Amino acid sequence: MVDEELIELLVCPNCRGPIEHRSEQQAIVCVGECGYVYPVVNDIPHMLVDEATKP
Ligand SMILES: [Zn+2]
């Protein structure tokens, strides 16, 4: 399980916008300006621009 309280503290490292956890996609999605998608690996969010999928 990903810690939802931790998720609430996170912001997008690229644009500092809000993020959303998509548990069915195992991903963290920026819902701010950039829309980058960050992977969740073994329940650990990888909030790194280098690992993000760019839209
Ligand atoms: Zn962003």
N, CA, C, O and the ligand as a Tripos MOL2 file, in Angstrom:
@<TRIPOS>MOLECULE
protein
  221   219    56     0     0
PROTEIN
NO_CHARGES

@<TRIPOS>ATOM
      1 N           0.8390   -1.2030    0.0000 N.3       1 MET1
      2 CA          0.0000    0.0000    0.0000 C.3       1 MET1
      3 C           0.8760    1.2560    0.0000 C.2       1 MET1
      4 O           1.8320    1.3630    0.7680 O.2       1 MET1
      5 N           0.5400    2.1720   -0.8490 N.am      2 VAL2
      6 CA          1.2030    3.4650   -0.8310 C.3       2 VAL2
      7 C           0.5820    4.2950    0.2910 C.2       2 VAL2
      8 O          -0.6360    4.3000    0.4740 O.2       2 VAL2
      9 N           1.4230    4.9840    1.0270 N.am      3 ASP3
     10 CA          0.9650    5.8170    2.1360 C.3       3 ASP3
     11 C           0.2770    7.0700    1.5980 C.2       3 ASP3
     12 O           0.9310    7.9710    1.0740 O.2       3 ASP3
     13 N          -1.0380    7.1160    1.7330 N.am      4 GLU4
     14 CA         -1.8010    8.2330    1.1520 C.3       4 GLU4
     15 C          -1.4920    9.5600    1.8490 C.2       4 GLU4
     16 O          -1.6050   10.6270    1.2450 O.2       4 GLU4
     17 N          -1.1000    9.4840    3.1310 N.am      5 GLU5
     18 CA         -0.7340   10.7250    3.8290 C.3       5 GLU5
     19 C           0.5530   11.2960    3.2600 C.2       5 GLU5
     20 O           0.7230   12.5120    3.1710 O.2       5 GLU5
     21 N           1.4670   10.3920    2.8720 N.am      6 LEU6
     22 CA          2.6960   10.8350    2.2180 C.3       6 LEU6
     23 C           2.3690   11.4720    0.8710 C.2       6 LEU6
     24 O           2.9180   12.5160    0.5190 O.2       6 LEU6
     25 N           1.4760   10.8390    0.1270 N.am      7 ILE7
     26 CA          1.0920   11.3630   -1.1880 C.3       7 ILE7
     27 C           0.5790   12.7960   -1.0700 C.2       7 ILE7
     28 O           0.8690   13.6480   -1.9100 O.2       7 ILE7
     29 N          -0.1900   13.0400   -0.0100 N.am      8 GLU8
     30 CA         -0.7610   14.3810    0.1410 C.3       8 GLU8
     31 C           0.3060   15.4490    0.3570 C.2       8 GLU8
     32 O           0.0710   16.6280    0.0920 O.2       8 GLU8
     33 N           1.4670   15.0410    0.8350 N.am      9 LEU9
     34 CA          2.5490   15.9940    1.0910 C.3       9 LEU9
     35 C           3.3800   16.2620   -0.1550 C.2       9 LEU9
     36 O           4.1420   17.2280   -0.2040 O.2       9 LEU9
     37 N           3.2330   15.4120   -1.1560 N.am     10 LEU10
     38 CA          4.0870   15.5210   -2.3350 C.3      10 LEU10
     39 C           3.5680   16.5660   -3.3150 C.2      10 LEU10
     40 O           2.3630   16.7820   -3.4430 O.2      10 LEU10
     41 N           4.4940   17.1970   -3.9920 N.am     11 VAL11
     42 CA          4.1490   18.0540   -5.1230 C.3      11 VAL11
     43 C           5.0000   17.6010   -6.2990 C.2      11 VAL11
     44 O           5.9920   16.8940   -6.1240 O.2      11 VAL11
     45 N           4.6140   18.0030   -7.4730 N.am     12 CYS12
     46 CA          5.3770   17.6870   -8.6640 C.3      12 CYS12
     47 C           6.7630   18.3440   -8.5690 C.2      12 CYS12
     48 O           6.8600   19.5540   -8.3680 O.2      12 CYS12
     49 N           7.8330   17.5520   -8.7120 N.am     13 PRO13
     50 CA          9.1690   18.1500   -8.6230 C.3      13 PRO13
     51 C           9.5250   19.0030   -9.8370 C.2      13 PRO13
     52 O          10.4970   19.7580   -9.8050 O.2      13 PRO13
     53 N           8.7560   18.8870  -10.8820 N.am     14 ASN14
     54 CA          9.0320   19.6770  -12.0920 C.3      14 ASN14
     55 C           8.3700   21.0480  -12.0240 C.2      14 ASN14
     56 O           9.0360   22.0680  -12.1990 O.2      14 ASN14
     57 N           7.0490   21.0770  -11.7690 N.am     15 CYS15
     58 CA          6.3320   22.3600  -11.8090 C.3      15 CYS15
     59 C           5.7890   22.7880  -10.4510 C.2      15 CYS15
     60 O           5.1700   23.8450  -10.3280 O.2      15 CYS15
     61 N           6.0280   21.9400   -9.4030 N.am     16 ARG16
     62 CA          5.5330   22.2450   -8.0510 C.3      16 ARG16
     63 C           4.0110   22.2620   -7.9800 C.2      16 ARG16
     64 O           3.4240   22.8330   -7.0610 O.2      16 ARG16
     65 N           3.3910   21.6350   -8.9550 N.am     17 GLY17
     66 CA          1.9380   21.5570   -8.9750 C.3      17 GLY17
     67 C           1.4380   20.3930   -8.1400 C.2      17 GLY17
     68 O           2.2330   19.5900   -7.6520 O.2      17 GLY17
     69 N           0.1240   20.2950   -7.9730 N.am     18 PRO18
     70 CA         -0.4620   19.1860   -7.2170 C.3      18 PRO18
     71 C          -0.3470   17.8740   -7.9890 C.2      18 PRO18
     72 O          -0.3050   17.8590   -9.2190 O.2      18 PRO18
     73 N          -0.2990   16.7750   -7.2400 N.am     19 ILE19
     74 CA         -0.2190   15.4540   -7.8640 C.3      19 ILE19
     75 C          -1.3860   14.5880   -7.3860 C.2      19 ILE19
     76 O          -2.0240   14.8640   -6.3700 O.2      19 ILE19
     77 N          -1.6320   13.5490   -8.1470 N.am     20 GLU20
     78 CA         -2.6870   12.6000   -7.8170 C.3      20 GLU20
     79 C          -2.1060   11.1980   -7.8840 C.2      20 GLU20
     80 O          -1.3150   10.8780   -8.7710 O.2      20 GLU20
     81 N          -2.5130   10.3620   -6.9220 N.am     21 HIS21
     82 CA         -2.0720    8.9650   -6.9550 C.3      21 HIS21
     83 C          -3.0860    8.1510   -7.7350 C.2      21 HIS21
     84 O          -4.2700    8.1430   -7.3980 O.2      21 HIS21
     85 N          -2.6270    7.4610   -8.7820 N.am     22 ARG22
     86 CA         -3.4930    6.5620   -9.5540 C.3      22 ARG22
     87 C          -3.0750    5.1400   -9.2150 C.2      22 ARG22
     88 O          -2.1630    4.5930   -9.8370 O.2      22 ARG22
     89 N          -3.7320    4.5420   -8.2390 N.am     23 SER23
     90 CA         -3.2890    3.2370   -7.7610 C.3      23 SER23
     91 C          -3.4370    2.1560   -8.8300 C.2      23 SER23
     92 O          -2.6290    1.2280   -8.8840 O.2      23 SER23
     93 N          -4.4470    2.2640   -9.6720 N.am     24 GLU24
     94 CA         -4.6460    1.2440  -10.7140 C.3      24 GLU24
     95 C          -3.5540    1.3010  -11.7840 C.2      24 GLU24
     96 O          -3.3050    0.3100  -12.4710 O.2      24 GLU24
     97 N          -2.9060    2.4580  -11.9230 N.am     25 GLN25
     98 CA         -1.8130    2.6100  -12.8950 C.3      25 GLN25
     99 C          -0.4440    2.4890  -12.2360 C.2      25 GLN25
    100 O           0.5810    2.5190  -12.9170 O.2      25 GLN25
    101 N          -0.4260    2.3500  -10.8960 N.am     26 GLN26
    102 CA          0.8540    2.3680  -10.1770 C.3      26 GLN26
    103 C           1.6420    3.6140  -10.5750 C.2      26 GLN26
    104 O           2.8090    3.5310  -10.9560 O.2      26 GLN26
    105 N           0.9970    4.7450  -10.4800 N.am     27 ALA27
    106 CA          1.6330    5.9690  -10.9410 C.3      27 ALA27
    107 C           1.1500    7.1610  -10.1250 C.2      27 ALA27
    108 O           0.0700    7.1580   -9.5330 O.2      27 ALA27
    109 N           2.0050    8.1800  -10.1220 N.am     28 ILE28
    110 CA          1.6660    9.4820   -9.5700 C.3      28 ILE28
    111 C           1.5760   10.4330  -10.7610 C.2      28 ILE28
    112 O           2.5210   10.5560  -11.5400 O.2      28 ILE28
    113 N           0.4430   11.0970  -10.8930 N.am     29 VAL29
    114 CA          0.2280   11.9570  -12.0500 C.3      29 VAL29
    115 C           0.2040   13.4050  -11.6000 C.2      29 VAL29
    116 O          -0.5150   13.7560  -10.6650 O.2      29 VAL29
    117 N           0.9910   14.2530  -12.2640 N.am     30 CYS30
    118 CA          0.9220   15.6840  -12.0100 C.3      30 CYS30
    119 C          -0.3670   16.2160  -12.6220 C.2      30 CYS30
    120 O          -0.6240   16.0340  -13.8120 O.2      30 CYS30
    121 N          -1.1730   16.8730  -11.7940 N.am     31 VAL31
    122 CA         -2.3910   17.4940  -12.3080 C.3      31 VAL31
    123 C          -2.2010   19.0100  -12.3770 C.2      31 VAL31
    124 O          -3.1620   19.7660  -12.5130 O.2      31 VAL31
    125 N          -0.9520   19.4290  -12.2810 N.am     32 GLY32
    126 CA         -0.6000   20.8320  -12.4390 C.3      32 GLY32
    127 C          -0.2710   21.1400  -13.8860 C.2      32 GLY32
    128 O          -0.9080   20.6240  -14.8050 O.2      32 GLY32
    129 N           0.7360   21.9920  -14.0810 N.am     33 GLU33
    130 CA          1.0380   22.4870  -15.4190 C.3      33 GLU33
    131 C           1.6120   21.4400  -16.3600 C.2      33 GLU33
    132 O           1.2480   21.3930  -17.5350 O.2      33 GLU33
    133 N           2.5160   20.5930  -15.8470 N.am     34 CYS34
    134 CA          3.3210   19.7770  -16.7690 C.3      34 CYS34
    135 C           2.6870   18.4400  -17.1260 C.2      34 CYS34
    136 O           2.9220   17.9320  -18.2220 O.2      34 CYS34
    137 N           1.8850   17.8500  -16.2290 N.am     35 GLY35
    138 CA          1.2490   16.5800  -16.5380 C.3      35 GLY35
    139 C           2.1830   15.3910  -16.5850 C.2      35 GLY35
    140 O           1.8330   14.3610  -17.1620 O.2      35 GLY35
    141 N           3.3590   15.5010  -15.9970 N.am     36 TYR36
    142 CA          4.2920   14.3770  -15.9540 C.3      36 TYR36
    143 C           3.6830   13.2420  -15.1350 C.2      36 TYR36
    144 O           2.8980   13.4620  -14.2120 O.2      36 TYR36
    145 N           4.0710   12.0210  -15.5030 N.am     37 VAL37
    146 CA          3.6110   10.8330  -14.7930 C.3      37 VAL37
    147 C           4.8210   10.1510  -14.1560 C.2      37 VAL37
    148 O           5.7720    9.7800  -14.8430 O.2      37 VAL37
    149 N           4.7680    9.9940  -12.8370 N.am     38 TYR38
    150 CA          5.8760    9.4110  -12.0830 C.3      38 TYR38
    151 C           5.5340    7.9810  -11.7030 C.2      38 TYR38
    152 O           4.4080    7.6980  -11.2940 O.2      38 TYR38
    153 N           6.5090    7.0660  -11.8370 N.am     39 PRO39
    154 CA          6.2240    5.6710  -11.5140 C.3      39 PRO39
    155 C           6.1890    5.4220  -10.0010 C.2      39 PRO39
    156 O           6.8510    6.1130   -9.2270 O.2      39 PRO39
    157 N           5.4120    4.4310   -9.6080 N.am     40 VAL40
    158 CA          5.4210    3.9270   -8.2350 C.3      40 VAL40
    159 C           5.9910    2.5180   -8.3130 C.2      40 VAL40
    160 O           5.3940    1.6320   -8.9250 O.2      40 VAL40
    161 N           7.1460    2.3150   -7.6910 N.am     41 VAL41
    162 CA          7.8270    1.0290   -7.7510 C.3      41 VAL41
    163 C           7.8770    0.4310   -6.3520 C.2      41 VAL41
    164 O           8.4200    1.0370   -5.4290 O.2      41 VAL41
    165 N           7.3060   -0.7650   -6.2020 N.am     42 ASN42
    166 CA          7.2500   -1.4190   -4.8880 C.3      42 ASN42
    167 C           6.6650   -0.4810   -3.8330 C.2      42 ASN42
    168 O           7.1710   -0.3780   -2.7160 O.2      42 ASN42
    169 N           5.5810    0.2030   -4.2200 N.am     43 ASP43
    170 CA          4.8470    1.1210   -3.3380 C.3      43 ASP43
    171 C           5.6320    2.3720   -2.9610 C.2      43 ASP43
    172 O           5.2120    3.1220   -2.0800 O.2      43 ASP43
    173 N           6.7590    2.6020   -3.6130 N.am     44 ILE44
    174 CA          7.5340    3.8110   -3.3560 C.3      44 ILE44
    175 C           7.3820    4.7580   -4.5470 C.2      44 ILE44
    176 O           7.7760    4.4140   -5.6610 O.2      44 ILE44
    177 N           6.8160    5.9460   -4.3250 N.am     45 PRO45
    178 CA          6.7250    6.9120   -5.4210 C.3      45 PRO45
    179 C           8.1130    7.4070   -5.8300 C.2      45 PRO45
    180 O           8.9010    7.8340   -4.9860 O.2      45 PRO45
    181 N           8.4000    7.3470   -7.1080 N.am     46 HIS46
    182 CA          9.6690    7.8560   -7.6250 C.3      46 HIS46
    183 C           9.4200    9.2450   -8.2030 C.2      46 HIS46
    184 O           9.1030    9.3960   -9.3830 O.2      46 HIS46
    185 N           9.5680   10.2390   -7.3650 N.am     47 MET47
    186 CA          9.2560   11.6110   -7.7640 C.3      47 MET47
    187 C          10.5020   12.2720   -8.3570 C.2      47 MET47
    188 O          11.0160   13.2550   -7.8230 O.2      47 MET47
    189 N          10.9600   11.7260   -9.4390 N.am     48 LEU48
    190 CA         12.1650   12.2220  -10.0990 C.3      48 LEU48
    191 C          11.8360   12.5900  -11.5370 C.2      48 LEU48
    192 O          11.2310   11.8090  -12.2710 O.2      48 LEU48
    193 N          12.2410   13.7830  -11.9240 N.am     49 VAL49
    194 CA         11.9610   14.2450  -13.2760 C.3      49 VAL49
    195 C          12.5950   13.3000  -14.3100 C.2      49 VAL49
    196 O          12.0230   13.0550  -15.3720 O.2      49 VAL49
    197 N          13.7890   12.7710  -13.9790 N.am     50 ASP50
    198 CA         14.4690   11.8400  -14.8790 C.3      50 ASP50
    199 C          13.6730   10.5720  -15.1480 C.2      50 ASP50
    200 O          13.8080    9.9670  -16.2110 O.2      50 ASP50
    201 N          12.8390   10.1650  -14.1840 N.am     51 GLU51
    202 CA         12.0890    8.9150  -14.3290 C.3      51 GLU51
    203 C          10.6660    9.1420  -14.7960 C.2      51 GLU51
    204 O           9.9220    8.1870  -15.0190 O.2      51 GLU51
    205 N          10.2870   10.3910  -14.9440 N.am     52 ALA52
    206 CA          8.9080   10.7110  -15.2940 C.3      52 ALA52
    207 C           8.6290   10.4220  -16.7680 C.2      52 ALA52
    208 O           9.5090   10.5190  -17.6230 O.2      52 ALA52
    209 N           7.3810   10.0680  -17.0290 N.am     53 THR53
    210 CA          6.9020    9.9730  -18.4010 C.3      53 THR53
    211 C           6.3180   11.3230  -18.7720 C.2      53 THR53
    212 O           5.3880   11.8120  -18.1300 O.2      53 THR53
    213 N           6.8790   11.9200  -19.8200 N.am     54 LYS54
    214 CA          6.4110   13.2310  -20.2410 C.3      54 LYS54
    215 C           5.2400   13.0870  -21.2190 C.2      54 LYS54
    216 O           5.2750   12.2270  -22.0990 O.2      54 LYS54
    217 N           4.2210   13.9080  -21.0750 N.am     55 PRO55
    218 CA          3.0700   13.8120  -21.9760 C.3      55 PRO55
    219 C           3.3810   14.3330  -23.3860 C.2      55 PRO55
    220 O           2.5100   14.3160  -24.2570 O.2      55 PRO55
    221 ZN          4.0320   19.0290  -12.8430 Zn       56 ZN56
@<TRIPOS>BOND
     1     1     2 1
     2     2     3 1
     3     3     4 2
     4     3     5 am
     5     5     6 1
     6     6     7 1
     7     7     8 2
     8     7     9 am
     9     9    10 1
    10    10    11 1
    11    11    12 2
    12    11    13 am
    13    13    14 1
    14    14    15 1
    15    15    16 2
    16    15    17 am
    17    17    18 1
    18    18    19 1
    19    19    20 2
    20    19    21 am
    21    21    22 1
    22    22    23 1
    23    23    24 2
    24    23    25 am
    25    25    26 1
    26    26    27 1
    27    27    28 2
    28    27    29 am
    29    29    30 1
    30    30    31 1
    31    31    32 2
    32    31    33 am
    33    33    34 1
    34    34    35 1
    35    35    36 2
    36    35    37 am
    37    37    38 1
    38    38    39 1
    39    39    40 2
    40    39    41 am
    41    41    42 1
    42    42    43 1
    43    43    44 2
    44    43    45 am
    45    45    46 1
    46    46    47 1
    47    47    48 2
    48    47    49 am
    49    49    50 1
    50    50    51 1
    51    51    52 2
    52    51    53 am
    53    53    54 1
    54    54    55 1
    55    55    56 2
    56    55    57 am
    57    57    58 1
    58    58    59 1
    59    59    60 2
    60    59    61 am
    61    61    62 1
    62    62    63 1
    63    63    64 2
    64    63    65 am
    65    65    66 1
    66    66    67 1
    67    67    68 2
    68    67    69 am
    69    69    70 1
    70    70    71 1
    71    71    72 2
    72    71    73 am
    73    73    74 1
    74    74    75 1
    75    75    76 2
    76    75    77 am
    77    77    78 1
    78    78    79 1
    79    79    80 2
    80    79    81 am
    81    81    82 1
    82    82    83 1
    83    83    84 2
    84    83    85 am
    85    85    86 1
    86    86    87 1
    87    87    88 2
    88    87    89 am
    89    89    90 1
    90    90    91 1
    91    91    92 2
    92    91    93 am
    93    93    94 1
    94    94    95 1
    95    95    96 2
    96    95    97 am
    97    97    98 1
    98    98    99 1
    99    99   100 2
   100    99   101 am
   101   101   102 1
   102   102   103 1
   103   103   104 2
   104   103   105 am
   105   105   106 1
   106   106   107 1
   107   107   108 2
   108   107   109 am
   109   109   110 1
   110   110   111 1
   111   111   112 2
   112   111   113 am
   113   113   114 1
   114   114   115 1
   115   115   116 2
   116   115   117 am
   117   117   118 1
   118   118   119 1
   119   119   120 2
   120   119   121 am
   121   121   122 1
   122   122   123 1
   123   123   124 2
   124   123   125 am
   125   125   126 1
   126   126   127 1
   127   127   128 2
   128   127   129 am
   129   129   130 1
   130   130   131 1
   131   131   132 2
   132   131   133 am
   133   133   134 1
   134   134   135 1
   135   135   136 2
   136   135   137 am
   137   137   138 1
   138   138   139 1
   139   139   140 2
   140   139   141 am
   141   141   142 1
   142   142   143 1
   143   143   144 2
   144   143   145 am
   145   145   146 1
   146   146   147 1
   147   147   148 2
   148   147   149 am
   149   149   150 1
   150   150   151 1
   151   151   152 2
   152   151   153 am
   153   153   154 1
   154   154   155 1
   155   155   156 2
   156   155   157 am
   157   157   158 1
   158   158   159 1
   159   159   160 2
   160   159   161 am
   161   161   162 1
   162   162   163 1
   163   163   164 2
   164   163   165 am
   165   165   166 1
   166   166   167 1
   167   167   168 2
   168   167   169 am
   169   169   170 1
   170   170   171 1
   171   171   172 2
   172   171   173 am
   173   173   174 1
   174   174   175 1
   175   175   176 2
   176   175   177 am
   177   177   178 1
   178   178   179 1
   179   179   180 2
   180   179   181 am
   181   181   182 1
   182   182   183 1
   183   183   184 2
   184   183   185 am
   185   185   186 1
   186   186   187 1
   187   187   188 2
   188   187   189 am
   189   189   190 1
   190   190   191 1
   191   191   192 2
   192   191   193 am
   193   193   194 1
   194   194   195 1
   195   195   196 2
   196   195   197 am
   197   197   198 1
   198   198   199 1
   199   199   200 2
   200   199   201 am
   201   201   202 1
   202   202   203 1
   203   203   204 2
   204   203   205 am
   205   205   206 1
   206   206   207 1
   207   207   208 2
   208   207   209 am
   209   209   210 1
   210   210   211 1
   211   211   212 2
   212   211   213 am
   213   213   214 1
   214   214   215 1
   215   215   216 2
   216   215   217 am
   217   217   218 1
   218   218   219 1
   219   219   220 2
@<TRIPOS>SUBSTRUCTURE
     1 MET1         2 RESIDUE 1 A MET
     2 VAL2         6 RESIDUE 1 A VAL
     3 ASP3        10 RESIDUE 1 A ASP
     4 GLU4        14 RESIDUE 1 A GLU
     5 GLU5        18 RESIDUE 1 A GLU
     6 LEU6        22 RESIDUE 1 A LEU
     7 ILE7        26 RESIDUE 1 A ILE
     8 GLU8        30 RESIDUE 1 A GLU
     9 LEU9        34 RESIDUE 1 A LEU
    10 LEU10       38 RESIDUE 1 A LEU
    11 VAL11       42 RESIDUE 1 A VAL
    12 CYS12       46 RESIDUE 1 A CYS
    13 PRO13       50 RESIDUE 1 A PRO
    14 ASN14       54 RESIDUE 1 A ASN
    15 CYS15       58 RESIDUE 1 A CYS
    16 ARG16       62 RESIDUE 1 A ARG
    17 GLY17       66 RESIDUE 1 A GLY
    18 PRO18       70 RESIDUE 1 A PRO
    19 ILE19       74 RESIDUE 1 A ILE
    20 GLU20       78 RESIDUE 1 A GLU
    21 HIS21       82 RESIDUE 1 A HIS
    22 ARG22       86 RESIDUE 1 A ARG
    23 SER23       90 RESIDUE 1 A SER
    24 GLU24       94 RESIDUE 1 A GLU
    25 GLN25       98 RESIDUE 1 A GLN
    26 GLN26      102 RESIDUE 1 A GLN
    27 ALA27      106 RESIDUE 1 A ALA
    28 ILE28      110 RESIDUE 1 A ILE
    29 VAL29      114 RESIDUE 1 A VAL
    30 CYS30      118 RESIDUE 1 A CYS
    31 VAL31      122 RESIDUE 1 A VAL
    32 GLY32      126 RESIDUE 1 A GLY
    33 GLU33      130 RESIDUE 1 A GLU
    34 CYS34      134 RESIDUE 1 A CYS
    35 GLY35      138 RESIDUE 1 A GLY
    36 TYR36      142 RESIDUE 1 A TYR
    37 VAL37      146 RESIDUE 1 A VAL
    38 TYR38      150 RESIDUE 1 A TYR
    39 PRO39      154 RESIDUE 1 A PRO
    40 VAL40      158 RESIDUE 1 A VAL
    41 VAL41      162 RESIDUE 1 A VAL
    42 ASN42      166 RESIDUE 1 A ASN
    43 ASP43      170 RESIDUE 1 A ASP
    44 ILE44      174 RESIDUE 1 A ILE
    45 PRO45      178 RESIDUE 1 A PRO
    46 HIS46      182 RESIDUE 1 A HIS
    47 MET47      186 RESIDUE 1 A MET
    48 LEU48      190 RESIDUE 1 A LEU
    49 VAL49      194 RESIDUE 1 A VAL
    50 ASP50      198 RESIDUE 1 A ASP
    51 GLU51      202 RESIDUE 1 A GLU
    52 ALA52      206 RESIDUE 1 A ALA
    53 THR53      210 RESIDUE 1 A THR
    54 LYS54      214 RESIDUE 1 A LYS
    55 PRO55      218 RESIDUE 1 A PRO
    56 ZN56       221 GROUP 0 **** ****
